[in-house]
């Protein structure tokens, strides 16, 4: 998907606030650019055109588009509940991620279509789930390089696409993943029931789900292209719908374990200022962080730069101070004491597998096999 210039990103949020909260469009507004229209359609967010002020040049949220999206959502939800019913019979624990959970956060009348069903199944139940998919006549999907990171892809008879995740946050180094494991991120102890069309499925507790959404956003931002604007809308509406249920202390620990406190600070800042998120979290947001995150969304970078920026937002310290002219210094500055943390691992190269895993992912993208 073609990346958008900064002004188009801001225009996207203008349309988002207009559609969700009724914020007036500027006088004389002539509508989004063709690039922004393509981005909105590609994200399945045509409902941004559903208000009269957004209907221009023959572009609108037509009844046909609305019907097709609602039909696909109904098919997806029916498939989801059927899988959970079969899994319960076989005592396979699993949780749905994103998808139907996020759709329920959107206002009535707005359909948030999803391209697939994302399920988390603890790794010990991988073969049992594979047998279940065989019984439901699902075909193993096209092999992905990501499979070695713990993902199987299936296509159901009704063409609904299933992604079975046996590991979460696979792109993080082992040290971060081990810390998350201690928090119970990979077990079923933090599953909770969720209603889909009157039937019960399982999902993550809200703080665990939100932590995963932050990770998922950053994975797409730094290792893929496209989709991140929709994810910011998802994060905003998920927080607005679950604000009273999110345990902030647990969320802070999870984000700290991931190494994403600074990145989350920026994401929440963007969601508050641009998308209408109504909750202030534990983080003390610096506006410059949110501004730099907007730039990362808008500016295309080569793969090496993406990798360096990902590390800057996660593991290392980035000086985002402004000089007298208002220019922002984004130089990666290594704190001297960070090297002390690596000394115990210097003789055991197996501890670096997570780091090399990220490098391998970048190399795969360079070669087009990502």
N, C-alpha and C positions, 0 to 999 in steps of 0.2 A: 504494500500500500504506500502511495506517495506521501511523504511527510509534508506537513503544513508549515507555512511561515508563521511567525509569532502572532501577527495580527489575526490570522485565520483561527488560531487556537483560542484567542480571546473572543473572537466572534462566535465560536462554538459554544463557549460558556454563556454568552449573551443569549443565544437561542435556547440553551438548556434552562436558564433561569426564567425566560419568557414562557416556555412550555410547562415547566413545573410549578412556578410560583406566580405567573401572570405579570412579571416585570415588564413594563412597557418597552417596546423597541424604540430606538432613537427616531426622531422626526426625519422623514425623507429616506429611511432605510430601504435599500433596493433589493435586499436579499443576499444570500451567501454566494460566494464564488463557486465556479464549477468544481474546483479541487475540494472545497469543503462539502459540497453536495455529494461528491463521490465518496468522501470519507464517511459521511453520515449514512449513506446507503450501504456501504461496505460493512458498517458496524451494526446494521439492522436497526438503526435509530431513525427511521423515516418519520416517526411520530413527532420529531422536532419540526416537521413541516405542517403539523396538524392544525395550527392556528391561522386565522385569516391573514395576519400580518406576514406570515411566512410563505404564503402561496403566491409564487411569482414564476413567470416564464413557464407556466404549465406544470410546475413541480408542486405536488401536494401529496398528502398522505391519503391515497385513494382507498375507497371501500375494498377494492380488490387486494391491495397490499395488506390492509388490515385483516381481511378474511384469511388470507394465506398465512400470515404470521400467527393468528389465533389458532388456526387449524394445526399448524406445526407444533405450537406449544402444547395443544391438547394431546397430540400424538406422543410427544416427548414425555409428558407427565404420566400418561397411561402406561408407557413402556417402563418408566421409572418405578411406579408402584408395583408393576408386575414383577420386576427384578427383585424388589425388596421382599415381596411375598414368597418367592421361591427361595431367596437367601435365608429367610427366617425359618423355613422348613428344614433347611440343611444346617442351621445354626452358624451361618457365616456372618460375622460382624462387618458392617460397612457403613459408610457415611457419604451422603451426596454433598458435593462442593459446588458453590456458585449456582448456576442454573435456576432451578425452581425456587431455591431459597432467595435468590436475588430478585426474581420476578415478583415475588410476594411483597417486596419493598417498594415497588413502583406504584404510583397512583392508579386507581381504578380507571379502566378505559385505555391505559397505555400498555401495549404488549411488548415485553422484552424478550425477543426471540433468542434462542440459543442454538448453536450449531451441533451440540453434542451433549452427552451426559457424562459428567466427571464424577467418578466414584473413588473413594479411598477404601482399600481393603488391606488390613494388616498382612504383611508379607507371608506369614505362616499359612494363610488361607488362599494363597495364589492358585494352587492346583485345584482346590475345591471350587473356586470361582470359575476356573477354566472349564471344569466339568459342567457347572451350572449353565455357562454360556453355550456349551455344546447341546445340552438338553433343550435350550430355548432356540436352537437352530441358528445361532449367531455365527458369523464367519469371522475368522481372525483377519483383521484389517492389514493393510500394507505395512510391512515392517518399517519401523522408524529407528534411526540411530538412538533416539531417546529411550528406546526399549531397555537398553542396558542401564538406564537410570531408574528403572522400575515402572514402566508403563506398557500395558498391553492394549491394543486397539481392536475393537470388534464392530462389526456391522450387523445390526439386527435385521430380520426379514422385512420389516417396514422401512428399512434404510436409515433408521436412527443410529447415530454413531456413538459408541461407548468408549470412553477412556478409563481403563482400570489402573489406578495408581497404587502401587504397593510400597511406595516411599514418598515422603513429602519433603519439599525443599531440597531436592537432589543436587542443585547447583551450588549449595553452600559447602564450604570446607567441612571436613569431618569434625573439627573442634566445635563448630557451631551446631552441627547436627547432633552431636553427642550431648550438648547442653540442652537442646530441645527435647531429646529423648528423656532426659531426667525430668522435664516438665510434663511428660506424658503426651507429647505432641503426636506420637506415633501409635498410641494404643487406643483402646475403645473406651477408656474411663472418662473421656471428655466428650463422648457422643451424647446427643440429646434428641428427643422426639420432635418431629416436625410434620405438620399436616399438609398433605397434597390431595386436593379433591376429596377430603373426608377420610383419607387413608393415611396411616402413620408410616413415615420413613424416618431415617436417622440422619442427623447432620452434626456438625461440630458446635460446641458451645460458642457464643458470639465472639468472645475475645480471641479464641483459637481460630475461628473462621476469619476474623478481621486480620489477624497476623498473617494468615496464609494469603489473603487478598493483597496485602502489602508486598509480600514476597513475589506473588504472581505478577503484579504490576511491574515490579523492578526487573523481573526476568524478561518480560516482554519489552520493556524499555531499553534494556542494555544488550539483549541477545537476539531479539526479534525486531520486527518493524510493524507498527500499526496496532490498533486496538486499545491503546492506552487511554484515549479520551473516554471511551465507553467505560473502562475500568474505574476511572475517577468518578464518573457518574454513579457507578455501582457502589463504590466505597462510600460516597456521600449519602446515598439513600439507605444503604445498609446501616450506617451509623445513626441516621435520623430515625430509622424504624426500631433500632435496638439500643438506643442510648442508655436507657435505664437498666439494661441487663448486662452491659459490658463491665467486667471487673477490670478496672484501670491498672491495678497493681500487677495482676497477672499479665495483662497486655504489655505493660512496660517490661516485665521480665522476659517475655517471649521475644519482643523486638530487640532487647539488649542481647539476648542469646544469639539472635540472628546477626547482630552487628548493624542493625538498621534503625537505630534511634534517630540519627540525623536525617536519614532519608524519610522516615515516617513523619518527622517534624515538618519537612518540606511538603510531603504529600498532604498532610492534614491542613497545612497552611493554604495550599492551592484549593482544597475542597471547601475550606471555610470562606475564603475570600472570593473565589470564582464560581463555586458550584452550590453554595448555600448550605453547607454542613452546619448544623445548629449546635454542636457540642464542642466545648473546649476541653482538650485532653490535658494530661499531666505535662505535656511538653510546652516549653516556653518558646513559641514560634518566633524566629527571626524572619522578617519579611524577605530579606535577601535570599534565604534558603528557598522560599516558595518561588521567587523570581527565577532563580537558577534552575529549579526543577521545570518550570515552564519552558525555559530555553532548551533543556535536554529533550523535552517532548517535541519541540519544533525544529531543532537543528539536526540535520543528518550528519553522522560521524562514521569514520571508517571503523573496522572491527577492533583494531588495536586501541583506538581512542575510547571506544565503548568499554573495553575491558578495563582500561586505566580509570575511566570515570566510575565504573561500577565499584572498583576497589576504593576509590576516593570517597564515595558516598557511604561505604559500608565499614571497611576495616581501618582505614587511615584517617588522618586529620586533614581537612581542607580549610584553608584560610579564605573565607569569603568576605573579608573586610573591604570597604570601599575607600578609595583615595579621595583627595580633595576635589578632583575633577568628576567624581562620581563613578569612576571605572572600578569594576570588581576584579580582585585578584583571586583566581581560582587555582593557583599553584598548589600542587600536592606537597604538603610539608610533613616530613616524617619526624615524629617526636623521638628523641634519642632513646627513651626508655622502652619503646616498642620492641627493640631488638632483644631486650632481656627476656621478653616473653617467648622468643623463639629458641633461646639457648638450650632448654631441656630437650628440644626436639631435633637438635642439629645432627645427632648421631643416628637417628632413626628416621630414614627417608620414607618409611611407610606412612608416617604421620602427615606427609605432604600430599597424599593421594587426592584430597579434596581440592587443593590448589591446582594440581596438574589437571584435575577433572575440568575445572573452569577453562584452563588454557586449551584443553582438547576441544571443548565446546566451541570456543572461538575459532579454532582451526577448522572445525567441521563447517562452520558458517562460511568461512573464507572459500572453502572448496565446494560449496553448494550442497553439501550433504547433511546440513544441520536440520 
